[in-house]
Structure formats: C-alpha cells, structure tokens
Amino acid sequence: MLSAGSKAPQFTLPDKDGNPVSLSDFFGKKVVLYFYPKDNTPGCTRQACAFAERLADFDRLGAVVIGVSKDSVASHQRFAQKHNLPFLLLSDPELQVIQAYGVWQEKKLYGKVSMGVVRSTYLIDESGMIEQVMPKVKPDQNAAEILAYWGID
C-alpha cells in the first residue's frame, strides 16, 4: 500500500455511465478514494449506503467520494440505481488503479488463499497528496471514521 505524504497516483477510469473520470479532475478538493471488493455484496452495500447517508457532510467539507472496484460499468450502474448511490463509482476491471494503490492483495477465507481487493480507503488532499491511509476498513464504520478524522461527528 502507499503511505501518507506520498503523491497519489493519477488515473482515468470510466464511471457507471461510461464517462472517463480522472483524479486530476478534483484538484483543489479533498478526495475520499475507497476501494471495495464487489458490487451488491453485503459488506460493500453497507459501506456504499453509509457513504450515501453521510454525503451531505462530505459535501460540506468540499470532499468528493469515489468508490473503485473491478466490477464492470454495467454492474456499477445497477448497484448505484438499486441503492440510490449519488457519488462516483469507477470501474477498474484491468486492476490498473487497484494495483497502483496496492489494494490487490492475498486474502484468506476459510483456509483458502486467493487474490482480491482489500477494502481500503485513501484520503487525498487538495494538492493531490495522500493525507491518510485506512487499510482493511470496516464497511459500517468507514464513512463515520473519515468524518471523525476531519472533525465531524
């Protein structure tokens, strides 16, 4: 994983509508860049809905919320519609950004080892530097932890 104080790797990925979105589009704003394993799974749904519920707080901070997974554009579109998710979901099926941010890692589940996305969040400041790294976050607590970090309960 990358560390706080380093420059956030630049990227361009398609959003749920297929439109290209670049990290540089948000220069001058705080960015919550969160990586999650899979659309419409219980943990990922709870995490996304928690961000949606607190989006007004992120807006007040001038922060943009961006979720990234290896799911397709079409999958993101269905996920966003089903759960009324009003923030960006970016598709990274080639794992370019997922690997650049170091969240494609070995995972163990019931003794089985496989590679996958480790649920992680990067807070990127207005100048494109990584301000905070949150590895292995809990889906129900991630949004609240970020807001608490920035002084909002």
ROSESE-745959 format. One record per residue: residue in one letter; residue number from 1; x, y, z of N, C-alpha, C in turn. Coordinates in nm, 3 decimals. Example, Ala and Ser with C-alpha at 12.3 -4.5 7.8 and 13.67 -1.06 7.14 Angstrom:
ROSESE-745959
@rest A nr 1 n.x 1.319 n.y -0.569 n.z 0.780 ca.x 1.230 ca.y -0.450 ca.z 0.780 c.x 1.320 c.y -0.330 c.z 0.780
@rest S nr 2 n.x 1.285 n.y -0.225 n.z 0.708 ca.x 1.367 ca.y -0.106 ca.z 0.714 c.x 1.290 c.y 0.003 c.z 0.787
***
This chain:
ROSESE-745959
@rest M nr 1 n.x 0.084 n.y -0.119 n.z 0.000 ca.x 0.000 ca.y 0.000 ca.z 0.000 c.x 0.088 c.y 0.125 c.z 0.000
@rest L nr 2 n.x 0.031 n.y 0.230 n.z -0.047 ca.x 0.101 ca.y 0.358 ca.z -0.047 c.x 0.096 c.y 0.418 c.z 0.093
@rest S nr 3 n.x 0.177 n.y 0.520 n.z 0.118 ca.x 0.179 ca.y 0.579 ca.z 0.251 c.x 0.141 c.y 0.727 c.z 0.248
@rest A nr 4 n.x 0.096 n.y 0.776 n.z 0.363 ca.x 0.061 ca.y 0.917 ca.z 0.377 c.x 0.184 c.y 1.001 c.z 0.346
@rest G nr 5 n.x 0.161 n.y 1.114 n.z 0.282 ca.x 0.270 ca.y 1.203 ca.z 0.246 c.x 0.323 c.y 1.181 c.z 0.106
@rest S nr 6 n.x 0.279 n.y 1.073 n.z 0.039 ca.x 0.323 ca.y 1.049 ca.z -0.099 c.x 0.219 c.y 1.103 c.z -0.197
@rest K nr 7 n.x 0.264 n.y 1.124 n.z -0.319 ca.x 0.175 ca.y 1.174 ca.z -0.424 c.x 0.079 c.y 1.062 c.z -0.466
@rest A nr 8 n.x -0.049 n.y 1.095 n.z -0.475 ca.x -0.149 ca.y 0.997 ca.z -0.517 c.x -0.130 c.y 0.966 c.z -0.666
@rest P nr 9 n.x -0.121 n.y 0.838 n.z -0.703 ca.x -0.109 ca.y 0.803 ca.z -0.844 c.x -0.229 c.y 0.855 c.z -0.925
@rest Q nr 10 n.x -0.199 n.y 0.917 n.z -1.036 ca.x -0.304 ca.y 0.969 ca.z -1.124 c.x -0.368 c.y 0.855 c.z -1.201
@rest F nr 11 n.x -0.494 n.y 0.874 n.z -1.238 ca.x -0.564 ca.y 0.771 ca.z -1.313 c.x -0.681 c.y 0.831 c.z -1.387
@rest T nr 12 n.x -0.731 n.y 0.756 n.z -1.484 ca.x -0.857 ca.y 0.785 ca.z -1.552 c.x -0.928 c.y 0.651 c.z -1.568
@rest L nr 13 n.x -1.052 n.y 0.645 n.z -1.517 ca.x -1.135 ca.y 0.525 ca.z -1.524 c.x -1.277 c.y 0.564 c.z -1.563
@rest P nr 14 n.x -1.354 n.y 0.472 n.z -1.622 ca.x -1.493 ca.y 0.503 ca.z -1.655 c.x -1.583 c.y 0.495 c.z -1.531
@rest D nr 15 n.x -1.681 n.y 0.588 n.z -1.526 ca.x -1.780 ca.y 0.585 ca.z -1.418 c.x -1.894 c.y 0.492 c.z -1.458
@rest K nr 16 n.x -2.000 n.y 0.491 n.z -1.379 ca.x -2.112 ca.y 0.398 ca.z -1.401 c.x -2.184 c.y 0.424 c.z -1.533
@rest D nr 17 n.x -2.162 n.y 0.542 n.z -1.593 ca.x -2.224 ca.y 0.574 ca.z -1.722 c.x -2.125 c.y 0.563 c.z -1.838
@rest G nr 18 n.x -2.002 n.y 0.517 n.z -1.807 ca.x -1.901 ca.y 0.503 ca.z -1.910 c.x -1.820 c.y 0.628 c.z -1.937
@rest N nr 19 n.x -1.846 n.y 0.736 n.z -1.861 ca.x -1.772 ca.y 0.861 ca.z -1.880 c.x -1.636 c.y 0.854 c.z -1.811
@rest P nr 20 n.x -1.530 n.y 0.902 n.z -1.877 ca.x -1.398 ca.y 0.899 ca.z -1.814 c.x -1.389 c.y 0.999 c.z -1.698
@rest V nr 21 n.x -1.334 n.y 0.953 n.z -1.588 ca.x -1.314 ca.y 1.037 ca.z -1.469 c.x -1.167 c.y 1.024 c.z -1.430
@rest S nr 22 n.x -1.102 n.y 1.138 n.z -1.411 ca.x -0.961 ca.y 1.140 ca.z -1.371 c.x -0.947 c.y 1.198 c.z -1.231
@rest L nr 23 n.x -0.849 n.y 1.149 n.z -1.159 ca.x -0.823 ca.y 1.205 ca.z -1.026 c.x -0.792 c.y 1.354 c.z -1.038
@rest S nr 24 n.x -0.723 n.y 1.393 n.z -1.144 ca.x -0.686 ca.y 1.534 ca.z -1.162 c.x -0.808 c.y 1.625 c.z -1.179
@rest D nr 25 n.x -0.925 n.y 1.569 n.z -1.210 ca.x -1.049 ca.y 1.648 ca.z -1.221 c.x -1.084 c.y 1.713 c.z -1.087
@rest F nr 26 n.x -1.030 n.y 1.658 n.z -0.978 ca.x -1.069 ca.y 1.703 ca.z -0.844 c.x -0.958 c.y 1.778 c.z -0.772
@rest F nr 27 n.x -0.858 n.y 1.824 n.z -0.849 ca.x -0.752 ca.y 1.905 ca.z -0.790 c.x -0.815 c.y 2.026 c.z -0.723
@rest G nr 28 n.x -0.777 n.y 2.056 n.z -0.601 ca.x -0.838 ca.y 2.166 ca.z -0.526 c.x -0.949 c.y 2.120 c.z -0.432
@rest K nr 29 n.x -0.982 n.y 1.990 n.z -0.436 ca.x -1.083 ca.y 1.933 ca.z -0.346 c.x -1.023 c.y 1.815 c.z -0.271
@rest K nr 30 n.x -1.082 n.y 1.785 n.z -0.156 ca.x -1.047 ca.y 1.663 ca.z -0.084 c.x -1.113 c.y 1.547 c.z -0.158
@rest V nr 31 n.x -1.044 n.y 1.433 n.z -0.160 ca.x -1.098 ca.y 1.315 ca.z -0.226 c.x -1.095 c.y 1.197 c.z -0.130
@rest V nr 32 n.x -1.209 n.y 1.132 n.z -0.115 ca.x -1.219 ca.y 1.005 ca.z -0.043 c.x -1.220 c.y 0.898 c.z -0.151
@rest L nr 33 n.x -1.108 n.y 0.827 n.z -0.164 ca.x -1.095 ca.y 0.723 ca.z -0.266 c.x -1.101 c.y 0.589 c.z -0.194
@rest Y nr 34 n.x -1.215 n.y 0.522 n.z -0.209 ca.x -1.227 ca.y 0.394 ca.z -0.138 c.x -1.238 c.y 0.279 c.z -0.236
@rest F nr 35 n.x -1.167 n.y 0.172 n.z -0.202 ca.x -1.162 ca.y 0.051 ca.z -0.282 c.x -1.243 c.y -0.056 c.z -0.212
@rest Y nr 36 n.x -1.326 n.y -0.126 n.z -0.289 ca.x -1.411 ca.y -0.229 ca.z -0.230 c.x -1.414 c.y -0.351 c.z -0.322
@rest P nr 37 n.x -1.441 n.y -0.469 n.z -0.265 ca.x -1.431 ca.y -0.592 ca.z -0.344 c.x -1.536 c.y -0.612 c.z -0.454
@rest K nr 38 n.x -1.666 n.y -0.591 n.z -0.424 ca.x -1.766 ca.y -0.631 ca.z -0.524 c.x -1.901 c.y -0.564 c.z -0.500
@rest D nr 39 n.x -1.960 n.y -0.517 n.z -0.609 ca.x -2.094 ca.y -0.458 ca.z -0.604 c.x -2.195 c.y -0.559 c.z -0.549
@rest N nr 40 n.x -2.294 n.y -0.507 n.z -0.478 ca.x -2.410 ca.y -0.584 ca.z -0.431 c.x -2.379 c.y -0.699 c.z -0.337
@rest T nr 41 n.x -2.264 n.y -0.696 n.z -0.273 ca.x -2.237 ca.y -0.792 ca.z -0.166 c.x -2.272 c.y -0.722 c.z -0.035
@rest P nr 42 n.x -2.301 n.y -0.796 n.z 0.071 ca.x -2.350 ca.y -0.732 ca.z 0.194 c.x -2.259 c.y -0.622 c.z 0.250
@rest G nr 43 n.x -2.130 n.y -0.651 n.z 0.266 ca.x -2.040 ca.y -0.550 ca.z 0.322 c.x -2.023 c.y -0.430 c.z 0.232
@rest C nr 44 n.x -2.009 n.y -0.453 n.z 0.104 ca.x -1.989 ca.y -0.343 ca.z 0.010 c.x -2.114 c.y -0.256 c.z -0.001
@rest T nr 45 n.x -2.230 n.y -0.320 n.z 0.008 ca.x -2.356 ca.y -0.244 ca.z 0.005 c.x -2.369 c.y -0.158 c.z 0.130
@rest R nr 46 n.x -2.338 n.y -0.213 n.z 0.246 ca.x -2.345 ca.y -0.134 ca.z 0.371 c.x -2.248 c.y -0.017 c.z 0.366
@rest Q nr 47 n.x -2.128 n.y -0.040 n.z 0.315 ca.x -2.029 ca.y 0.066 ca.z 0.307 c.x -2.076 c.y 0.177 c.z 0.213
@rest A nr 48 n.x -2.124 n.y 0.140 n.z 0.095 ca.x -2.170 ca.y 0.239 ca.z -0.002 c.x -2.290 c.y 0.318 c.z 0.052
@rest C nr 49 n.x -2.383 n.y 0.249 n.z 0.116 ca.x -2.501 ca.y 0.317 ca.z 0.171 c.x -2.463 c.y 0.412 c.z 0.285
@rest A nr 50 n.x -2.361 n.y 0.376 n.z 0.363 ca.x -2.314 ca.y 0.465 ca.z 0.470 c.x -2.255 c.y 0.592 c.z 0.410
@rest F nr 51 n.x -2.180 n.y 0.580 n.z 0.300 ca.x -2.128 ca.y 0.700 ca.z 0.233 c.x -2.243 c.y 0.783 c.z 0.179
@rest A nr 52 n.x -2.343 n.y 0.719 n.z 0.120 ca.x -2.458 ca.y 0.792 ca.z 0.064 c.x -2.532 c.y 0.868 c.z 0.173
@rest E nr 53 n.x -2.552 n.y 0.803 n.z 0.289 ca.x -2.624 ca.y 0.867 ca.z 0.401 c.x -2.551 c.y 0.989 c.z 0.454
@rest R nr 54 n.x -2.418 n.y 0.990 n.z 0.447 ca.x -2.339 ca.y 1.100 ca.z 0.503 c.x -2.286 c.y 1.193 c.z 0.394
@rest L nr 55 n.x -2.336 n.y 1.180 n.z 0.272 ca.x -2.280 ca.y 1.259 ca.z 0.161 c.x -2.290 c.y 1.409 c.z 0.186
@rest A nr 56 n.x -2.395 n.y 1.456 n.z 0.249 ca.x -2.408 ca.y 1.600 ca.z 0.278 c.x -2.292 c.y 1.648 c.z 0.366
@rest D nr 57 n.x -2.248 n.y 1.564 n.z 0.461 ca.x -2.133 ca.y 1.600 ca.z 0.545 c.x -2.005 c.y 1.609 c.z 0.462
@rest F nr 58 n.x -1.987 n.y 1.514 n.z 0.370 ca.x -1.869 ca.y 1.520 ca.z 0.283 c.x -1.875 c.y 1.643 c.z 0.193
@rest D nr 59 n.x -1.995 n.y 1.675 n.z 0.142 ca.x -2.013 ca.y 1.794 ca.z 0.059 c.x -1.975 c.y 1.921 c.z 0.135
@rest R nr 60 n.x -2.017 n.y 1.929 n.z 0.262 ca.x -1.983 ca.y 2.047 ca.z 0.344 c.x -1.833 c.y 2.065 c.z 0.359
@rest L nr 61 n.x -1.761 n.y 1.954 n.z 0.361 ca.x -1.615 ca.y 1.958 ca.z 0.371 c.x -1.548 c.y 1.986 c.z 0.237
@rest G nr 62 n.x -1.628 n.y 1.987 n.z 0.131 ca.x -1.571 ca.y 2.002 ca.z -0.003 c.x -1.501 c.y 1.876 c.z -0.049
@rest A nr 63 n.x -1.545 n.y 1.762 n.z 0.002 ca.x -1.483 ca.y 1.633 ca.z -0.031 c.x -1.567 c.y 1.556 c.z -0.132
@rest V nr 64 n.x -1.500 n.y 1.492 n.z -0.226 ca.x -1.562 ca.y 1.409 ca.z -0.326 c.x -1.543 c.y 1.263 c.z -0.285
@rest V nr 65 n.x -1.649 n.y 1.183 n.z -0.291 ca.x -1.641 ca.y 1.041 ca.z -0.260 c.x -1.636 c.y 0.962 c.z -0.391
@rest I nr 66 n.x -1.535 n.y 0.874 n.z -0.401 ca.x -1.519 ca.y 0.791 ca.z -0.520 c.x -1.496 c.y 0.647 c.z -0.477
@rest G nr 67 n.x -1.582 n.y 0.556 n.z -0.522 ca.x -1.565 ca.y 0.414 ca.z -0.496 c.x -1.507 c.y 0.346 c.z -0.619
@rest V nr 68 n.x -1.413 n.y 0.255 n.z -0.597 ca.x -1.349 ca.y 0.182 ca.z -0.707 c.x -1.353 c.y 0.033 c.z -0.680
@rest S nr 69 n.x -1.396 n.y -0.043 n.z -0.780 ca.x -1.387 ca.y -0.189 ca.z -0.774 c.x -1.358 c.y -0.239 c.z -0.915
@rest K nr 70 n.x -1.335 n.y -0.370 n.z -0.926 ca.x -1.308 ca.y -0.427 ca.z -1.058 c.x -1.435 c.y -0.463 c.z -1.134
@rest D nr 71 n.x -1.551 n.y -0.431 n.z -1.076 ca.x -1.678 ca.y -0.459 ca.z -1.144 c.x -1.692 c.y -0.376 c.z -1.271
@rest S nr 72 n.x -1.776 n.y -0.421 n.z -1.360 ca.x -1.799 ca.y -0.353 ca.z -1.488 c.x -1.879 c.y -0.225 c.z -1.470
@rest V nr 73 n.x -1.878 n.y -0.144 n.z -1.574 ca.x -1.959 ca.y -0.022 ca.z -1.578 c.x -2.106 c.y -0.057 c.z -1.557
@rest A nr 74 n.x -2.154 n.y -0.161 n.z -1.625 ca.x -2.295 ca.y -0.202 ca.z -1.614 c.x -2.328 c.y -0.246 c.z -1.472
@rest S nr 75 n.x -2.238 n.y -0.318 n.z -1.409 ca.x -2.260 ca.y -0.361 ca.z -1.271 c.x -2.270 c.y -0.240 c.z -1.178
@rest H nr 76 n.x -2.180 n.y -0.143 n.z -1.198 ca.x -2.184 ca.y -0.020 ca.z -1.117 c.x -2.316 c.y 0.055 c.z -1.137
@rest Q nr 77 n.x -2.363 n.y 0.057 n.z -1.261 ca.x -2.487 ca.y 0.128 ca.z -1.290 c.x -2.604 c.y 0.063 c.z -1.215
@rest R nr 78 n.x -2.611 n.y -0.068 n.z -1.219 ca.x -2.718 ca.y -0.140 ca.z -1.146 c.x -2.705 c.y -0.119 c.z -0.995
@rest F nr 79 n.x -2.584 n.y -0.126 n.z -0.943 ca.x -2.558 ca.y -0.109 ca.z -0.800 c.x -2.601 c.y 0.031 c.z -0.755
@rest A nr 80 n.x -2.562 n.y 0.132 n.z -0.831 ca.x -2.597 ca.y 0.271 ca.z -0.797 c.x -2.748 c.y 0.294 c.z -0.803
@rest Q nr 81 n.x -2.814 n.y 0.239 n.z -0.904 ca.x -2.959 ca.y 0.256 ca.z -0.916 c.x -3.033 c.y 0.183 c.z -0.805
@rest K nr 82 n.x -2.993 n.y 0.061 n.z -0.777 ca.x -3.061 ca.y -0.020 ca.z -0.677 c.x -3.054 c.y 0.042 c.z -0.537
@rest H nr 83 n.x -2.940 n.y 0.105 n.z -0.505 ca.x -2.920 ca.y 0.158 ca.z -0.370 c.x -2.917 c.y 0.311 c.z -0.366
@rest N nr 84 n.x -2.953 n.y 0.375 n.z -0.477 ca.x -2.960 ca.y 0.521 ca.z -0.485 c.x -2.829 c.y 0.585 c.z -0.438
@rest L nr 85 n.x -2.720 n.y 0.545 n.z -0.502 ca.x -2.587 ca.y 0.594 ca.z -0.464 c.x -2.554 c.y 0.718 c.z -0.547
@rest P nr 86 n.x -2.542 n.y 0.834 n.z -0.480 ca.x -2.526 ca.y 0.961 ca.z -0.552 c.x -2.381 c.y 1.005 c.z -0.572
@rest F nr 87 n.x -2.286 n.y 0.913 n.z -0.560 ca.x -2.145 ca.y 0.950 ca.z -0.576 c.x -2.084 c.y 0.863 c.z -0.686
@rest L nr 88 n.x -1.960 n.y 0.894 n.z -0.721 ca.x -1.893 ca.y 0.825 ca.z -0.830 c.x -1.854 c.y 0.682 c.z -0.795
@rest L nr 89 n.x -1.882 n.y 0.591 n.z -0.886 ca.x -1.832 ca.y 0.455 ca.z -0.880 c.x -1.751 c.y 0.434 c.z -1.008
@rest L nr 90 n.x -1.625 n.y 0.395 n.z -0.993 ca.x -1.538 ca.y 0.378 ca.z -1.108 c.x -1.505 c.y 0.231 c.z -1.129
@rest S nr 91 n.x -1.498 n.y 0.194 n.z -1.256 ca.x -1.475 ca.y 0.055 ca.z -1.295 c.x -1.328 c.y 0.035 c.z -1.333
@rest D nr 92 n.x -1.264 n.y -0.065 n.z -1.268 ca.x -1.123 ca.y -0.095 ca.z -1.293 c.x -1.103 c.y -0.244 c.z -1.317
@rest P nr 93 n.x -1.164 n.y -0.299 n.z -1.424 ca.x -1.154 ca.y -0.443 ca.z -1.448 c.x -1.012 c.y -0.490 c.z -1.480
@rest E nr 94 n.x -0.928 n.y -0.401 n.z -1.530 ca.x -0.789 ca.y -0.437 ca.z -1.562 c.x -0.698 c.y -0.424 c.z -1.441
@rest L nr 95 n.x -0.752 n.y -0.379 n.z -1.327 ca.x -0.680 ca.y -0.366 ca.z -1.199 c.x -0.567 c.y -0.263 c.z -1.202
@rest Q nr 96 n.x -0.569 n.y -0.170 n.z -1.298 ca.x -0.461 ca.y -0.072 ca.z -1.309 c.x -0.451 c.y 0.015 c.z -1.184
@rest V nr 97 n.x -0.561 n.y 0.073 n.z -1.142 ca.x -0.562 ca.y 0.163 ca.z -1.027 c.x -0.557 c.y 0.082 c.z -0.897
@rest I nr 98 n.x -0.631 n.y -0.028 n.z -0.895 ca.x -0.632 ca.y -0.116 ca.z -0.777 c.x -0.490 c.y -0.160 c.z -0.742
@rest Q nr 99 n.x -0.411 n.y -0.195 n.z -0.844 ca.x -0.273 ca.y -0.236 ca.z -0.819 c.x -0.184 c.y -0.116 c.z -0.788
@rest A nr 100 n.x -0.206 n.y -0.003 n.z -0.856 ca.x -0.125 ca.y 0.116 ca.z -0.831 c.x -0.137 c.y 0.163 c.z -0.686
@rest Y nr 101 n.x -0.254 n.y 0.143 n.z -0.626 ca.x -0.276 ca.y 0.183 ca.z -0.487 c.x -0.248 c.y 0.069 c.z -0.388
@rest G nr 102 n.x -0.205 n.y -0.045 n.z -0.439 ca.x -0.160 ca.y -0.154 ca.z -0.354 c.x -0.269 c.y -0.227 c.z -0.278
@rest V nr 103 n.x -0.391 n.y -0.226 n.z -0.329 ca.x -0.501 ca.y -0.291 ca.z -0.257 c.x -0.536 c.y -0.429 c.z -0.314
@rest W nr 104 n.x -0.466 n.y -0.474 n.z -0.419 ca.x -0.483 ca.y -0.609 ca.z -0.472 c.x -0.385 c.y -0.697 c.z -0.395
@rest Q nr 105 n.x -0.438 n.y -0.776 n.z -0.304 ca.x -0.353 ca.y -0.850 ca.z -0.212 c.x -0.404 c.y -0.992 c.z -0.192
@rest E nr 106 n.x -0.319 n.y -1.072 n.z -0.132 ca.x -0.357 ca.y -1.208 ca.z -0.097 c.x -0.458 c.y -1.202 c.z 0.018
@rest K nr 107 n.x -0.564 n.y -1.280 n.z 0.004 ca.x -0.667 ca.y -1.286 ca.z 0.107 c.x -0.688 c.y -1.432 c.z 0.146
@rest K nr 108 n.x -0.724 n.y -1.453 n.z 0.270 ca.x -0.752 ca.y -1.589 ca.z 0.317 c.x -0.895 c.y -1.593 c.z 0.370
@rest L nr 109 n.x -0.970 n.y -1.692 n.z 0.325 ca.x -1.107 ca.y -1.711 ca.z 0.371 c.x -1.129 c.y -1.860 c.z 0.388
@rest Y nr 110 n.x -1.160 n.y -1.899 n.z 0.509 ca.x -1.182 ca.y -2.040 ca.z 0.542 c.x -1.066 c.y -2.128 c.z 0.495
@rest G nr 111 n.x -0.945 n.y -2.077 n.z 0.513 ca.x -0.826 ca.y -2.153 ca.z 0.478 c.x -0.788 c.y -2.147 c.z 0.331
@rest K nr 112 n.x -0.874 n.y -2.089 n.z 0.248 ca.x -0.847 ca.y -2.078 ca.z 0.105 c.x -0.776 c.y -1.944 c.z 0.078
@rest V nr 113 n.x -0.669 n.y -1.950 n.z 0.002 ca.x -0.593 ca.y -1.830 ca.z -0.031 c.x -0.627 c.y -1.787 c.z -0.173
@rest S nr 114 n.x -0.657 n.y -1.659 n.z -0.191 ca.x -0.684 ca.y -1.605 ca.z -0.324 c.x -0.641 c.y -1.459 c.z -0.328
@rest M nr 115 n.x -0.637 n.y -1.404 n.z -0.446 ca.x -0.606 ca.y -1.262 ca.z -0.462 c.x -0.737 c.y -1.185 c.z -0.472
@rest G nr 116 n.x -0.740 n.y -1.066 n.z -0.415 ca.x -0.859 ca.y -0.984 ca.z -0.422 c.x -0.835 c.y -0.844 c.z -0.370
@rest V nr 117 n.x -0.936 n.y -0.761 n.z -0.379 ca.x -0.929 ca.y -0.623 ca.z -0.330 c.x -0.948 c.y -0.624 c.z -0.179
@rest V nr 118 n.x -0.852 n.y -0.566 n.z -0.109 ca.x -0.864 ca.y -0.548 ca.z 0.035 c.x -0.932 c.y -0.412 c.z 0.055
@rest R nr 119 n.x -1.045 n.y -0.414 n.z 0.124 ca.x -1.125 ca.y -0.292 ca.z 0.146 c.x -1.037 c.y -0.187 c.z 0.215
@rest S nr 120 n.x -1.007 n.y -0.079 n.z 0.143 ca.x -0.915 ca.y 0.024 ca.z 0.191 c.x -0.960 c.y 0.160 c.z 0.142
@rest T nr 121 n.x -0.920 n.y 0.264 n.z 0.217 ca.x -0.958 ca.y 0.400 ca.z 0.181 c.x -0.836 c.y 0.491 c.z 0.187
@rest Y nr 122 n.x -0.827 n.y 0.577 n.z 0.087 ca.x -0.722 ca.y 0.680 ca.z 0.084 c.x -0.790 c.y 0.817 c.z 0.091
@rest L nr 123 n.x -0.740 n.y 0.903 n.z 0.179 ca.x -0.784 ca.y 1.042 ca.z 0.183 c.x -0.677 c.y 1.124 c.z 0.112
@rest I nr 124 n.x -0.718 n.y 1.193 n.z 0.008 ca.x -0.625 ca.y 1.269 ca.z -0.075 c.x -0.657 c.y 1.416 c.z -0.059
@rest D nr 125 n.x -0.553 n.y 1.496 n.z -0.032 ca.x -0.576 ca.y 1.638 ca.z -0.005 c.x -0.594 c.y 1.717 c.z -0.135
@rest E nr 126 n.x -0.616 n.y 1.846 n.z -0.120 ca.x -0.647 ca.y 1.934 ca.z -0.232 c.x -0.534 c.y 1.944 c.z -0.335
@rest S nr 127 n.x -0.411 n.y 1.912 n.z -0.293 ca.x -0.297 ca.y 1.921 ca.z -0.385 c.x -0.258 c.y 1.785 c.z -0.445
@rest G nr 128 n.x -0.340 n.y 1.681 n.z -0.418 ca.x -0.314 ca.y 1.550 ca.z -0.476 c.x -0.219 c.y 1.463 c.z -0.397
@rest M nr 129 n.x -0.196 n.y 1.500 n.z -0.271 ca.x -0.109 ca.y 1.420 ca.z -0.184 c.x -0.196 c.y 1.330 c.z -0.096
@rest I nr 130 n.x -0.145 n.y 1.211 n.z -0.066 ca.x -0.217 ca.y 1.120 ca.z 0.023 c.x -0.203 c.y 1.172 c.z 0.166
@rest E nr 131 n.x -0.316 n.y 1.206 n.z 0.225 ca.x -0.319 ca.y 1.261 ca.z 0.360 c.x -0.330 c.y 1.151 c.z 0.465
@rest Q nr 132 n.x -0.409 n.y 1.048 n.z 0.434 ca.x -0.433 ca.y 0.940 ca.z 0.530 c.x -0.460 c.y 0.811 c.z 0.453
@rest V nr 133 n.x -0.409 n.y 0.700 n.z 0.508 ca.x -0.433 ca.y 0.568 ca.z 0.452 c.x -0.509 c.y 0.487 c.z 0.556
@rest M nr 134 n.x -0.618 n.y 0.427 n.z 0.515 ca.x -0.700 ca.y 0.346 ca.z 0.604 c.x -0.711 c.y 0.206 c.z 0.547
@rest P nr 135 n.x -0.620 n.y 0.115 n.z 0.587 ca.x -0.624 ca.y -0.022 ca.z 0.534 c.x -0.725 c.y -0.109 c.z 0.609
@rest K nr 136 n.x -0.778 n.y -0.207 n.z 0.539 ca.x -0.869 ca.y -0.306 ca.z 0.599 c.x -0.979 c.y -0.242 c.z 0.683
@rest V nr 137 n.x -1.049 n.y -0.148 n.z 0.623 ca.x -1.155 ca.y -0.076 ca.z 0.695 c.x -1.278 c.y -0.164 c.z 0.715
@rest K nr 138 n.x -1.358 n.y -0.130 n.z 0.814 ca.x -1.485 ca.y -0.198 ca.z 0.841 c.x -1.593 c.y -0.123 c.z 0.762
@rest P nr 139 n.x -1.675 n.y -0.196 n.z 0.684 ca.x -1.772 ca.y -0.129 ca.z 0.596 c.x -1.870 c.y -0.039 c.z 0.669
@rest D nr 140 n.x -1.914 n.y -0.079 n.z 0.788 ca.x -2.014 ca.y 0.000 ca.z 0.860 c.x -1.955 c.y 0.125 c.z 0.926
@rest Q nr 141 n.x -1.825 n.y 0.130 n.z 0.943 ca.x -1.763 ca.y 0.239 ca.z 1.018 c.x -1.681 c.y 0.334 c.z 0.932
@rest N nr 142 n.x -1.650 n.y 0.298 n.z 0.809 ca.x -1.557 ca.y 0.374 ca.z 0.727 c.x -1.598 c.y 0.520 c.z 0.709
@rest A nr 143 n.x -1.720 n.y 0.547 n.z 0.666 ca.x -1.764 ca.y 0.685 ca.z 0.642 c.x -1.756 c.y 0.768 c.z 0.770
@rest A nr 144 n.x -1.804 n.y 0.713 n.z 0.881 ca.x -1.801 ca.y 0.786 ca.z 1.009 c.x -1.658 c.y 0.810 c.z 1.056
@rest E nr 145 n.x -1.570 n.y 0.713 n.z 1.036 ca.x -1.429 ca.y 0.730 ca.z 1.075 c.x -1.362 c.y 0.843 c.z 0.997
@rest I nr 146 n.x -1.392 n.y 0.851 n.z 0.870 ca.x -1.335 ca.y 0.959 ca.z 0.787 c.x -1.385 c.y 1.094 c.z 0.835
@rest L nr 147 n.x -1.515 n.y 1.105 n.z 0.857 ca.x -1.571 ca.y 1.232 ca.z 0.904 c.x -1.514 c.y 1.269 c.z 1.041
@rest A nr 148 n.x -1.498 n.y 1.172 n.z 1.130 ca.x -1.439 ca.y 1.199 ca.z 1.261 c.x -1.295 c.y 1.248 c.z 1.246
@rest Y nr 149 n.x -1.221 n.y 1.189 n.z 1.153 ca.x -1.083 ca.y 1.231 ca.z 1.126 c.x -1.081 c.y 1.378 c.z 1.087
@rest W nr 150 n.x -1.181 n.y 1.420 n.z 1.008 ca.x -1.189 ca.y 1.560 ca.z 0.965 c.x -1.269 c.y 1.647 c.z 1.062
@rest G nr 151 n.x -1.302 n.y 1.594 n.z 1.179 ca.x -1.365 ca.y 1.674 ca.z 1.284 c.x -1.516 c.y 1.684 c.z 1.280
@rest I nr 152 n.x -1.583 n.y 1.593 n.z 1.210 ca.x -1.730 ca.y 1.593 ca.z 1.206 c.x -1.780 c.y 1.464 c.z 1.267
@rest D nr 153 n.x -1.872 n.y 1.477 n.z 1.362 ca.x -1.929 ca.y 1.358 ca.z 1.428 c.x -2.050 c.y 1.307 c.z 1.354
***
